Amino acid sequence: MKNKYPVVLLQLAAVLIIAASSCKKSSTPAPVVDATPVTLGLFEYASSGDNRIFIPISKIGTQTVNYDEIFDTGSTGLTIDAAGIVPASMITSTGFNITAGDSLVTNGITITSHTSTMNYGDATSSTTEYGNLAYAAITIPDNAGNGVTIKRVPIFLYYKIVDQNNKALSSHSGDIFGVGPGVSYTNSSIASPLSYYSPGIGLTNGFKLSTLILADFVGGNGTYVESLLTLGLTSADLNSSGFIMHPLTYDNSGGYSPDIPGTITYNNKTISAQFLFDTGTPQITTIEDKTASIGPLPENSVVTIKTNQGFTYTYTTTSTANLTSVQNPNNTNDFRTIFSIDFFVANEFLTNYTGHQIGLKNN
């Protein structure tokens, strides 16, 4: 949806090693045990032609909850409605009731006085959230009721959400779990909640998203699909598993950008492009081309992309899948070609927070 390093222990000096060995007849160093990546499930859900994936949250601070957040590779940061998390008496129509100091603590959540807005969407359809920077531990459960707890995650805790016509939307209708690299444009303290997870010795901070299962996108409560998400990257993930790695570019305002340069070919025409691979875009891929007529590509159109690192992907549009529209960036105010969730049905996705890379892999 639009919108750190381990400490290296120094070797002891040789003289100290000799001195230590003189005190003991033998010394066997404890073996270093590499940590194991953690796998978690996600919900696949469909509604009115829109496919989404959700990540469950079972606890925020000390408050037990049952919320599903949109898992979004196209934005950065966790945004969540304060309703049901913060006592209603602390929420007013204009913000949180911070009566003393520059913050308040409730239910294990620290709400600061730093206010801002968070915007999602484009020039034609958008939402705006009003809230404050907050901090809390969050728990992501697995199907066995365990899961992982990530400590002191910066959160955009909002008290009001409206659409582009300033119409108020229902509580928790804009909860987003943004896992993109970099930091939020709203507040540089906010980054992907997964980037605050400590994977353990021998693992790199980051995640893998397995290919989604098209048949599991259903209505109702959706389908819980185990092991879609892996936290903690191995050396093999980064070097020998078939992912093509893309180094990310640093920007002073947003940190490391998820946009990847390359070319796209459609209608026998090849243009330069900046690609955003976005699980938060639920239906239509958008090709930004300021020289073309705007509108949807017809069925059976063939589209091929090639990134600057050599990743290639070709798909064909149908009446129900790989829907693609051509737009003019002068109208959308966005120059990026944004791939919808359909991309993730055919490709695996990886983000390396430590090394500032995105990995792409055909499947």
Secondary structure, DSSP 8 states (H G I E B T S, - for coil): -------------HHHHHHHHHHSS------------EEEEEEEEEETTEEEEEEEEEEETTEEEEEEEEEETTSEEEEEE-BTTB-GGGEETTEE---STTEEEETTEEEEEEEEEEEEE-SSSEEEEEEEEEEEEEEE--TTS--EEEEEEEEEEEEEEEETT--B--TTTT-EEEE-SSB-SS-TT-B-GGGG----TT-EEEEEE----GGG-BSTT-EEEEEEEEEEE-HHHHHTSS-EEEE--EETTTEE---EEEEEEETTEEEEEEEEE-TT--S-EEEE-TTS--EE--TT-EEEEEETTS-EEEEE--SSSS-EEEE-HHHHS---EEE-TTHHHHEEEEEETTTTEEEEEE-
